[in-house]
Amino acid sequence: MKMTWSNSLVRQHLDVRIDRPRADLVYLIINGAGTENPVRVRVAILDTPDQAGLELHEALLQHGEGAWGVHRSNLAALVPVGPYNEALAFAAKTKLACWGVFTAAGTDDTFVVPGGYFEL
């Protein structure tokens, strides 16, 4: 997996630590993005873009309201649950909303904001 997003975070002068427990799973621990504590982003590497979108959708529904993430191509990034205003601020600060498709969990469905990157 090319870590272009993590490289982008480093160029933004954010402190990023990468933990790769498996070939198909990467954790990005991000500090300095306007949050009190570091944010741990779980990035799953799947076989297809469709699987990435479905995996993120299902993970968000499992975690419930306040869960959010982004997906792009075969990558699905799940970010810890938090208030929507913090999610949007973090997504804007890190440019996640431009990197991929921003998705947030509602009560029983997910809400999608395509952002700068869109796949049909």
Phi, psi and omega in degrees: 000129174281128183269054182296325180292316180295324176298321178297321178296319178296318178297337177275008180066033174262147178276116183236124174249136182250129177237123184239088182288334180216165180296333183255014183215131179227138172251131173252121177257112189249127178236144177095016181257030177085010177254153181295319181245160175301149179253128180259113181258126180265116181249113178266137179254112184250177184283326185222161174300322179298318178296321180297315179297316180293317179301315180294315179304311181294320179296319180296318178295323178294320182281336174088183184305134182101345176281147179205168179185187177221155170222151178207132181053233182263018181252136175235118182251118179256128183249148182305152179297140177190176178299146183300324180296324176290322178299313180294320179296316179295316180297323179287315182299318182272356182066022176300323182296335177271330183290322185211191180273113181284129180225134180233145180277136171257205181292313181219019178204174177247153180243132189245135173237108187301327180066209184281348183238130184218134175239140175268000000 
